[in-house]
Amino acid sequence: MNTITVTYALVWQISFAPEYKFSTCKKCFNCKRNSQLKQVMQGGSIGYNIRSKFYTLNYLKSKLERIPVINNFPF
């Protein structure tokens, strides 16, 4: 059995739902469930279903923030 592993660099998170993160290749992931979200089209608008509610890409772009870097040094 062969196994392939793909690693994505997550850079952005949504301000009102920090468990949803975007990669550098513009894919959306739910880090709580470790799954990739599918882009959906609803009423002529393209977006994602986040917490069971549809949000367009234009709305989500305004709500993106960089993932904060936390430095936990032992000393």
Protein Blocks (a to p, Z undefined) as FASTA:
>chain_A
ZZdddddddfbdcfklmkbccdfkopacdfklopacddddeehiacddeehiacdfklmm
mmgccdddddddfZZ
